[in-house]
């Protein structure tokens, strides 16, 4: 299969049209996973029996003339921080041990109602906390383009599984860039929808005011197709928006004439690798050549996005992760017999990895008496100023363009000992989460060493249609998305 | 507290132990040493937000918080007890209870 033939749209059309069976598509995905996963470590779990059974059911229903869903027979991988009933959820943490969720996340129900075939759960940073996938209890995922490089994080396994052509679509979650940044590192498309677009029910909460689920794909049109299935209000998640859900794939006209693209020149002037900068400038030129208009914008508070993000997300995480206490599910420290408090604290010390503990500590500190106002409340106020920066920019432009990541994917281990340096690599992705805005990363070139580089676009709240239209028009003008990792 | 007050973020081992107790984390001595340095570094970096003028600026603790979210007050099925207990590290399944170490006395 070439890259085009392995898109979700191609498989779906084949399965519905009868030229491809869901079982063949599923077996191809399982074979590919078996061939490459030892090198990549992208999957925490593969459930071949369940997947083949569902694929056979889809083929049987087609044979009996039943209508099939818009993802008919499309093999999919799910980040291992979302619940699939009966399939272990680990969040790549020891503390969940053998947790088998008794319910499906809403996104899983929606995907399976559309006849997608879930093949397994993907490796990630523990509880989605990380930018390199090195914080997994099961070891890092390797970048399919260069096995000594990070695949990005935290949804590194999902990004790598799509880049390595195991599956055409995968789900990730994005709290501060955890879909867009690994998409950039692995040379695939990654979409973070607007906050509230997609239900978080059944997603293990990290930072509830920032978390959002979205797809990885090999084309913008596949990402748009997936979003149309995933999006919508959910009575099980009170933060889901009642915005109408469009057929996002139908919005992809290929036309960007007159579209105004905001370029925050001051914000991106420092600390961007020269090769990333070159690829970014070339992407802007491509869009301008297609008729888009480049407009300089100012985002005066964007430089505070990283500190604000790490104050807010750790505060929320310290509260959300209080539930992992060795009582209701997961791991309990065996020697904890002295009393309840000892059991809690010993279980949590042994069950959580270093980055999760660091963030719980930081979040507990900034919420504690004497520091709440100076750190947490102050961060929430600067978050308001950052939102206003974007509101003002979007009065003058339709989308905002930035690099996804300031550098090409770095080496495994390169930043592992210095958490602050790791956090700084999130500079261009965190503000979309703080402001609730949709963002997408699309492939826009390669470094001299052949490492993928991503181009990020951000849109107005709930205007994924315009965001996807611009990203798709860019993709049509380039061939970056057609390149495949030689794995 | 006045927001313009500059909070110095030097951390001691005792601070880290206090935070760990609040967070129900029993850290090793090595972790305490490491976090004392690392958290101070991160907090020192984050101090830059304190220089931003935020007088009169309301906090954003959530996006889309304005919408009405109540549902009708009708009973609905919920997780069965045996399913709720199935993942517990220690449960008295017949009694329908989670079991934990001694809380009082001993």
Interface residues (C-beta under 8 A of the other chain):
Chain A: X97 X98 X99 X100 X102 X103 X195 X196 X209 X235 X238 X239 X241 X242 X301 X304 X307 X308 X310 X311 X318 X322 X325 X326 X327 X328 X329 X330 X331 X332 X336 X337 X338 X339 X340 X341 X342 X343 X344 X345 X346 X348 X349 X352 X354 X357 X358 X360 X361 X362 X364 X365 X368 X370 X371 X373 X374 X375 X377 X378 X379 X380 X381 X382 X383 X384 X385 X387 X419 X420 X423 X434 X435 X436
Chain B: X1 X3 X5 X7 X15 X16 X19 X20 X21 X22 X23 X24 X25 X26 X27 X28 X31 X34 X35 X38 X39 X41 X42 X43 X45 X46 X48 X49 X50 X52 X54 X57 X58 X59 X60 X61 X62 X63 X64 X67 X69 X71 X79 X83 X84 X86 X87 X88 X89 X90 X98 X100 X101 X102 X103 X106
